[in-house]
Amino acid sequence: MNKLLASLLASAALLATAIPAAQGATTASNNFTVTVALTSQCKANNDSTQTVDFGTYEAFQVGAQASLADANIEFKCTRGFTPASAAFDTTNGTAIGGGVLLGLNYDLSVAASTLTTAGTAATSAPAGIGSGDIRTYAVSGSMPADQAGDCATASCAALSHTRTLIVTF
């Protein structure tokens, strides 16, 4: 029996040396690059039509007439991006803002854009896509004095046409 017990003990010792001791978990890593190219842009952002309103002009009036209500035209732009220039369409006037309504000349002007809302940076959260900057252009106008106008009755109802502010980037 001693021989059998000695043989079993020797086999157990041999088996114990064949099984490696439990080790802690190990890791391996490798670097990679994330890349993207971005084309900056601006998009129209106004929810409603803005109006430059001259009110009522009296034929041959002595003083020039400034617009009573100005338009604030908004564009949503890539964060930190400022458009290079702003001009008016030429469908109903000139690129520098001239136009005619009811035989009355008017001139529009546009102030340099102001940053009204700075964007927020994107985050790694699923809903954290970030937001753009809001660039606002104030458009005002004036009508020169001493204009006759073009109206065959004692008064003519207000007339309007659409103008477009174009930003170049």
Secondary structure, DSSP 8 states (H G I E B T S, - for coil): -HHHHHHHHHHHHHHHHHS----------------------EEE--SS----B-----TT-SS-EE-SB-EEEEEEE-TT---SEEEE-SSSS-TTSEEEETTEEEEEEE---EEEE------SSTT-----EEEEEEEEEEE-SS-----SSS----------EEEE-
